[in-house]
Amino acid sequence: MKKRIPVDQAIGMVLPHDITEIVQGEFKGCAFKKGHILRLEDVEHLRRLGKEHIYALELSKGEIHETRRPACWLLLLPERAWSIPIRCPKARLR
């Protein structure tokens, strides 16, 4: 379940996704990466980007975040299958 939190109350929280910054004709890229811990000085930058809220993901007991699923599936495979090359364009094991 996603929870909407005002940016000034989100200090110390971890961003659940990247936030892109676009300066027309100059720059387009990642202003904040997924996993960034929000600091007091980030609040004004987020507001300049038009962000008044961030979304935090609250998982229920037994739920697994989508980035962790590939690792869980890998554990279910027999060990001999681990050497088979597979392509997962959106999933990355960490």
N, C-alpha and C positions, 0 to 999 in steps of 0.2 A: 504494500500500500504506500502511495506517495503522500508525503506530508509537506504542505506549503509553509515556508518559514520566512518572515521578513529578514532581509540581509543584515540589518543592524542587530538582530537577535541570533544570527547564525555564526557568530565569531567562535572559532574553535571547532566548528563542524567540518566534515570532510565533503568536498564536492563529489557528487555521484556521476558527473559527466563533464566533458570539456565545455568551455564557454568560448565562443568565437568572437573576435573583435574585427570590425571592418571599418577602415578609414578610407572613404571613397577616393580612388585614384592613387592611394599611397600604400595601404597595408591591408592584408586579410590573413588572419592567422589565429592561433590559439592564445587567448589572453590568460586563461586559467585552465590547467590540465585536470583531468579526473584524478581525484585523490589529494588535490591541494587542500591544505588546512587553512580555512579562512581566518584572516587577521584583521585587526581594526583598520589598518591602512587599505585593505582591499575593498571596504564598503563603498568608499567614494568612487573607486574605479568601476565597480559593478553598477553603481547608479548611473555613471556616464555611459555605460553600455546599455542602459535602459532596463536593468534588472533591479526590481524592487523586492523580489522574493527568490529564494532558491527552493529546490525540491529535495527532500531527504527521503530515502527509501527505507521503510521499516518492514523487515521480513518477519513473517509469522514463524512459529516453531515448525521446523521441517521444510521450510522454503529455502531454495538455493538461488543465489544471484546468477544471472545468465553468464557472467564471465567465469564463474566457477564450474559450470556444468560440464565443459569438455573434460576437465580433470576427473570429475565424478564418473563420467562414462568410461574413461580410460581405465579406471580401477575395476570396472565390470568386465573388461575384455580379458581373455586369456593372455598370458605373458607372451606367447609366440606371436600374437597379433600386433604387438607394440612396434615391431620392426616394419610393418606395412606402411609405406608413405601415404599420408592422407592430406587433403587440402581443406582447411577451414578458414575461409577468407575473413570472417568476423571474429572468430574465436582464437584466443591466444592463451596458452598455458603459461602460468607464472610460477 
